[in-house]
């Protein structure tokens, strides 16, 4: 299989983002709802995700082999609820190493409750159902993954969904040489506000509490960085943050815009991977 690459007209002009595709569409083909901008919008997610991964040299020119939607992954011995990845990609690097990418998708939604609130909810559930393992699961995740004890306010403020997403990614990492957790956000006509800075702040908290490192920040989106190794996990680990803008305003470039060579490069918050 050949690496999955996007390019404009020839391989000599790679496309790294949805915005880099749209800005090249000719004026005559830019009417809303017509084939050229619609094709770009439909392929925007894969293009932006692969473009973000390619910002790390080890993950350039991946050959994508499969995509599993709503993949369920067990990460502890308690049964019941498991990690529900929105999408899991399986791919290989140019040297043949296996890659797994676990995606959490958001379109204006937040990252769920904090560990503190989830802990209180689990205690209430335990009082109603003594067989509930929710409290034990939270305590186990915090002890296993966090750099601080469960009563530390930094842990309480952490988004529980990020904790379970990372636990699921580490579990799935057993089948690969490289494992990525990717937060992939979308801006749509129905939810046009850019929430990436808010979620970037939650990712930064996660980086401090769980990984013991720093992330690039909202102004650097899209990004993909390698993070510290995890005990018992042989795979190289990465975290990525991607934003894909598929609003009408982003899909259709005004016909009065200058040619690509004279245009201002799009903001990295609009999914402009590789344009920097």
Rosetta blueprint (number, residue, H / E / L):
1 X L
2 X L
3 X L
4 X L
5 X L
6 X L
7 X E
8 X L
9 X L
10 X L
11 X L
12 X L
13 X L
14 X E
15 X L
16 X L
17 X L
18 X H
19 X H
20 X H
21 X H
22 X H
23 X L
24 X L
25 X L
26 X L
27 X H
28 X H
29 X H
30 X L
31 X L
32 X L
33 X L
34 X L
35 X H
36 X H
37 X H
38 X H
39 X H
40 X H
41 X H
42 X H
43 X L
44 X H
45 X H
46 X H
47 X H
48 X H
49 X H
50 X H
51 X H
52 X H
53 X H
54 X L
55 X L
56 X L
57 X H
58 X H
59 X H
60 X L
61 X L
62 X L
63 X E
64 X E
65 X E
66 X E
67 X E
68 X E
69 X E
70 X E
71 X E
72 X E
73 X E
74 X L
75 X L
76 X L
77 X L
78 X L
79 X L
80 X L
81 X L
82 X L
83 X E
84 X E
85 X E
86 X E
87 X E
88 X E
89 X E
90 X E
91 X E
92 X E
93 X L
94 X L
95 X L
96 X L
97 X L
98 X E
99 X E
100 X E
101 X E
102 X E
103 X E
104 X E
105 X E
106 X E
107 X L
108 X L
109 X L
110 X L
111 X L
112 X L
113 X L
114 X E
115 X H
116 X H
117 X H
118 X H
119 X H
120 X H
121 X H
122 X H
123 X H
124 X H
125 X H
126 X H
127 X H
128 X H
129 X L
130 X L
131 X L
132 X L
133 X L
134 X H
135 X H
136 X H
137 X H
138 X H
139 X H
140 X H
141 X H
142 X H
143 X H
144 X H
145 X H
146 X L
147 X L
148 X L
149 X L
150 X L
151 X L
152 X L
153 X H
154 X H
155 X H
156 X H
157 X L
158 X L
159 X E
160 X H
161 X H
162 X H
163 X H
164 X H
165 X H
166 X H
167 X H
168 X H
169 X H
170 X H
171 X H
172 X H
173 X H
174 X H
175 X H
176 X L
177 X L
178 X E
179 X E
180 X E
181 X E
182 X E
183 X E
184 X E
185 X E
186 X E
187 X E
188 X L
189 X L
190 X L
191 X L
192 X L
193 X L
194 X L
195 X L
196 X H
197 X H
198 X H
199 X H
200 X H
201 X H
202 X H
203 X H
204 X H
205 X H
206 X H
207 X H
208 X H
209 X H
210 X H
211 X H
212 X L
213 X L
214 X L
215 X L
216 X L
217 X L
218 X H
219 X H
220 X H
221 X L
222 X L
223 X E
224 X E
225 X E
226 X E
227 X E
228 X L
229 X L
230 X L
231 X L
232 X L
233 X L
234 X L
235 X L
236 X E
237 X E
238 X E
239 X E
240 X E
241 X E
242 X E
243 X E
244 X E
245 X E
246 X L
247 X L
248 X H
249 X H
250 X H
251 X H
252 X L
253 X L
254 X L
255 X L
256 X L
257 X L
258 X L
259 X L
260 X H
261 X H
262 X H
263 X L
264 X L
265 X L
266 X L
267 X L
268 X H
269 X H
270 X H
271 X L
272 X L
273 X L
274 X L
275 X L
276 X L
